[in-house]
């Protein structure tokens, strides 16, 4: 049975061009039910993507008056949050998606804008892993994901950059095969960016970490 997917529109900077629309649509069309959550100012991307939100969530401090009127007129469930809280709007949206049975999460508008929110959204990818879910940040030119104590395989690409960083501590037993620069059973440290600016080389790719977390940023 296909897992339920959650699409969260965040309030960061994002250019919704045809390439991103196609990427977003392809993810929505994979097997499994979809849940769309607009997190606060993320409502601004609904019209550009041609979709409706199932849930609008946030303290709505970053939405315009016209956007708030659209939210109130829509059929979406509205979950209004206090301005002062421990969780970001995006993290609350993720928690709601998990509560509704989603296992795969796609975040759009999670980069750019305020650096602190970008870092918080990267931490959200680790939060998802710790809940047993998979998370992806989608952007116009890149896809970002987190690995934790696991191995993934990527299909061959003739070109494109990919960077791999230790995240949250030492990443042990790291093996990278099929890229321009390969390593086997190495330790990556968050204080030394050894994995920056690697390249696809027209081969199938294997990325493995036996203990710890890797942040993977790849052109797409």
N, C-alpha and C positions, 0 to 999 in steps of 0.2 A: 504494500500500500504506500503510495507516494506521501511524503511529509507535507504538512501545511506550511505555506510560505507567508512571511510577513514583510511588507514593503513599508519602510518608514521614511517619510519625507522630512528632513531636518531643515533648519533655518539658515544654514551656511550658504556661502556663495557657490553658485553652480550655473553653468551655461547649458541650457537644455537645447542642444542642437540635434540634427538628424541622427548622428552617430549614437548619442546617448539615448535618444528615443528608441532606436533599434535594439540597443543593449538591454534597456529596461523592458521592452516588449518581449524579447526573447526569454528573459528570466520569468516573466509573468506567464508565458505560454508553456513552460516546463510542467510536467505532471504535478498535480497537487492543488488544493484550494488556495486562494489568495486572500489575505487580509491587508488592507491599505490603511495606514495610520499617518495622519498629518500631525507632526509635532510642532506646535506653536506656529512660527513663521513659515514652516514648510508648506503651509496651505498655498503659498504663492506659486508652487510648482504644479499644482493639480491641473490647471487649465492648459499649461504648456505640454503636459504629458497626455492630456485628453482622458483623464481618469477622474473618478470620484473617490472621496475618502469614506471608509466605513466608520472611522473614529477620528475625531479631532481632539487633541489632547495638549494641555499646556497651561501656563499662566497668561498666555496671549499678550505678553508685553511687547512683542515684536511684530504684531499684525496691525495693518492699517484699519481705519474705520470701515472702508469698503470691504476689506477681506473679512472682517468680523461679521458684517452683515451677510456675506455669502455663507459663512459658517452657520449662522443662525437660520438661514433659509434652506440649507441643505438637509438631506435625510440622515446625515452622519450623527452618530452618537457623540455628544460633547462631554468631555471630562475636563472640568476646569480645576486647575491646581493653584495652590497658594504661591505667591511670589517668593516667599522665604521657605526653602525646603532643602533637604540634603541631596536629593537626586536631581539631575538635569532632566529637562523635558524629554530628551531622547531616551535616557535610561528608563524613565517611567513608561514610555511607549514600548520599549523592549520588554519590560516586566509585564505589561498588558498583553503583548503578543505571546509571551510564554504562557501566561495564564489561560489564553485561548487556544493553546495546543500547538502553536507554531514551533517548528524546529529549524527552519532555515530563514535567515533574515537578510534583507538587502536595504542598505542605507544610502539615500541620495541626499545631496546637500549637506554632507557631513564634514566637508573640508572647506578651507578658505574662511574669510571673515576673521573672527576672533581666534587667535592661536590657542587660547586656553580651551575653547570648545572643540577645536580640532583634536587636541590631545585627549580631551575627555572622550571623544567619540572613538579614538583608537583604543582607549581603555575599555570602552563598551564591547569591542570585539573580543577582548579577553574575558570580560564578564560573561558573554554568550558562551564561550568555550567552557567556562567553569560550570555553566548550567547544562552542558551537554548539547549545545546548539552550534550551528555554523553561521557565521556572519560575514558579509561582504559589503565593503563600501564601494559604490559605483560612482565614477566620475567620467567626464567626457573622454579623457585619454588614459585612464588607468583604473585598475581594480585592486583593492586592498583586502587582504584576509589574514587571519591569525591561525597558526598551527600550535598545537599543544600535545606533546608526547605522541606524535603520529607521523604518518608518511602520506604524501599526496603525489599523484601523477598528473602531469600537464601534457596535453598533446603538442606535437612538434610545431614550431613556428620558425620561419626563415629569419626573422629579425624582430627586434624589439628589446627594450631594456627591462631588467628585473632586478630588484634589490631585496636582500634578505637580511634582517636585523634580529639580533637577540633582543627580547622584550621582557622586562620585569625581572631580569637576573640572567645568570649564565644559562646558555643553551648547550646541552651536552649530547655527544653522539650525533653530530650534524653531518649528514652526507648529502651532497648535491651532485647529481649526475645529469648529463645531457645539455648543460649550459657551456658557454665558452670557458668559464673557469669552474673547475670541479674541486670538491674536497671530499674526504672520506673520514668519518668518525672523528671530527674535530670539535673543539669547544669554541663557541662564539660568545663574546662578552659584550654587554651593552655599552661599555666604555671604549670599544674599538670597532669602528664600522667596516669590518673586513668585507662584508657582503654587498657593499654599495655598487651600483652600476655594473652588474653582470649583464650578459646578453644571451638571448636565445640563439641556438646554433643549428636549427633544422633537425633536431632530434627530439624524441620523447624525453620528458624531464621527470626526474624523481627528486623530491625534497623530503628529507627525513630528519626528525629530531627525536631522540630517544627520551630525553628528559629536559623539560623547559619549554619555552615559547619562542616562536619565530614570527616576526611581522613581515609579510611578503607584499611588496608593492610592484605591480607589473603593468607595463603598457598593454592597452587592449583597444 
